[in-house]
């Protein structure tokens, strides 16, 4: 199991908190985080995919790889349904 990210403490990835989550993830990337542990996320909707893709783009722009661990099952299912699992490093 990955260590918890001190810069990324999210309990939801939803439309309601998308901007705050985006900012928090970008700050974590700027601090050098390369693994986002989403184990604390208790509520997620399709906004989670948009956030994960945005963080991936930001990491790539910085010349880094970003991986996600403990992704909520419903987010994994949505990624597969929408055909973006590989873009998120989730086969």
N, C-alpha and C positions, 0 to 999 in steps of 0.2 A: 504494500500500500504506500502511496506517495505521502510525503509530509504535507501537512496543511499549509496553505499559502497565507502568510501573515498579512499580505496586502490584498488578498481576495477572500472576503468573508461574506458570502452570499447565501441567503436562505431561500431566495426566489429568483427565477429568471423569467419574468413575465412582462407583458406590455406596460404594466404600471410602474415597474422599476427599471425599465430598459436603459434609460439614459444614465442613471446612477450606476448600474451594473457595467455599462460600456466604459464609463469613466474609471471605475475601479479596476476593471481588467486592463485598460490601457496604462494605468499607473503601475500595476503589477508588472506588465511587460517592460515598461521603462525602468523598473527597478531590477530587471534581469530575470524575472520568473519565466520558466519555459515549460512548466507543467502546471496545468490548472486542475486542481482536485475539486470536483463538483459534488463531493459526497455530502456536503451540508445543505444542498439544494433540496428543499421539500416541496416546492411548487414551481412548475415550469410549463410554459406553453410554447407555441411555435416561435415566439420571440427569442427563445433560447438559441434556436438555430441561427437566427440572424446575428445574435451577439457572438456566438462561437465563430461564425464566418468572418465577422468584422475583426475579432481578435486575431484570427488566422492571417487575415490580410495585413494587419498592423505588424504582426511578428515577421511576416515575409518581407515587408517593406524595410524592416530593421535587419534583414539578413539572418533571421533566426527561425528555428522550428518551434512550434508550439504543439503540445499534446494535451489531451484531456483524459483524466481518469475519474472513475466513479460517476460516470454520466448517468443521469436518471434514465430508467428504462423507457419512459415515454418519449424522451428526447431522442434516444437511439432509434426507437421505432419510427419516429417522424423523419429522422435523417435518412433511414432506409426507404421509407415511403416516397420521399421527395427526391431520392437519388443523389443526395449530397453527402452520404456517409464517407466516401473516399476523400472528399474535400476537407473533411474534419479529421482525417486520420482514423476514421472508424469504418472498418470494412463491413 
